[in-house]
Amino acid sequence: MNKRKIAIFGSTGSIGIQALEVIAAHPDRFSVEVLTAQQNADLLIEQALKFKPNAVVIGSEAKYKQVKDILFDKGIKVFAGPKAMVEVAAWSSIDMMLAAIMGFAGLAPTLAAVEQGTPVALANKETLVVAGDIVMATARRKNVPIIPVDSEHSAIFQCLLGEPFTKVEKVILTASGGPFLGKKPNFLINVKKDHALQHPNWTMGAKITIDSATLMNKGLEMIEARWLFGLAPENIEVVIHAQSIIHSMVQFIDGSLKAQMGLPDMKLPIQYALGYPDRLANDFPRFSFRNYPSLTFEQPDTKTFRNLAIATDAMHKGGNAACVMNAANEEVVNAFLKNRIGFLQMTEVIEETLVKIPFIATPSLHDYYECDNAAREHAASLINAIVI
C-alpha cells in the first residue's frame, strides 16, 4: 500500500501537533509532504527535522531566514508568506490536506487545495462558516471529498454512512457547555482568561477554548454543519451534554437516532479523517460505561450565552452575516486573551458589528474578503473604545 502524503496546514497548533502523533503511530500508512506554521518557527523546524517533509511554509516572512538556514541543507524546501501558503496548497504531490490553520486565514489555502482536486480533512470550521457556499460548490464541481475533523461533524459523518440523505430528519450537535455551564451574567462579568481557558473535557488551542466558553464554537459548528452536510438551518439543533461522550447524533424520518460515542480525544477524529475510508487500529484509551454511570442532556441557555443565538440568527439569515460575525468574533477573542475586553463585552462587540456592516444576500468570494476586513476594522474600533 502506498503511503498517503499528508500536508498539514497549521502543524504547530493543537490539531497539527496531534495529527503528527497519529502519523508517527502509523508510519506504514502516512508520510508528511508539507508542514506550515504562521509564527512558531522553532516548533516548525523541530517538526520538519523529525518528519522530513518535502517542504515547509512559514507564514511570517520575517522568520524565513531562521527556518531556511536550518532546513535548506537538509533537502527540505522552505517558503514564506501568505502567497506561498496558497501556492503550496495547490501542489499535485499532496494526497490529502489537513486544514488546521486557525480562523479566516485558512480559507484561501483550503480553497486552493479543493481547486486542485486534493481531498481535505477539515479542522478549520471558519472556512465553511465564512464561505461555505463557495467552498462546497467548488468541492462538488471538482468531486473532492471534504472529511470533517471536528469531533461533532466527524460523528455526524460516521452516523450518515450507509444512510440515504433523504431519510435524515435533523442532526443534533452536542456541546459540553464549557467551563461556565450553569453560570449567569452576574458571574460571567468578572471572568478572566485563565478561568475561561480551563475546559472541563477537551484539550484545545486558546481560541477554540474561549469560543467553547462563550458557546460561539457551537454556533460556528452549526453553520459548518449546514454547508458540510447540505442541511436546512431548521434541521440543526444543539443540546448540552456535559460529559462530551456522545459527540453528535442524527435523527431519521422514522424517529430513530444514531449517535457516535467515545472519550473526548481529538486524535480519534483526526485519525479517522486521515485514514478514511479505512478505520485504523490504535491504542487510545477506551470508553467504559462503568466510569460514566449517567449521561446528561439539557437545553442551552441562550439568554446568558447569547453568542449561540447570534450564530443561529446568522445561519438563518445567510449571505455575509456569518462572515461578519466570525471576523468580529476573532477580534474579540484575541482582545479577551490580551485582557483588553471583558467576557460579556465580546458578545456586545459582535452584535454591534453585525448591525454596522451592510448585509449582502449573495456575496462573491471578493465580497467575503471585503466584509471580513470591514468587520475586523469596526470591531477593533469598538474594542479600542472599551476601558476595563
Secondary structure as UniProt FT lines:
FT   STRAND          4..9
FT   TURN            10..12
FT   HELIX           14..25
FT   TURN            27..29
FT   STRAND          30..37
FT   HELIX           41..51
FT   STRAND          55..58
FT   HELIX           61..63
FT   HELIX           64..71
FT   HELIX           72..74
FT   STRAND          77..80
FT   HELIX           82..89
FT   TURN            92..93
FT   STRAND          96..99
FT   HELIX           103..106
FT   HELIX           107..116
FT   STRAND          120..122
FT   HELIX           126..142
FT   STRAND          146..148
FT   HELIX           151..160
FT   TURN            161..162
FT   HELIX           165..167
FT   STRAND          168..175
FT   HELIX           178..180
FT   TURN            181..182
FT   HELIX           185..188
FT   TURN            189..190
FT   HELIX           193..196
FT   HELIX           206..214
FT   HELIX           216..229
FT   HELIX           233..235
FT   STRAND          236..240
FT   TURN            242..243
FT   STRAND          246..252
FT   TURN            253..254
FT   STRAND          257..261
FT   HELIX           267..275
FT   TURN            276..277
FT   HELIX           289..291
FT   TURN            302..304
FT   HELIX           306..317
FT   TURN            319..320
FT   HELIX           321..337
FT   TURN            338..339
FT   HELIX           343..356
FT   HELIX           365..384
//
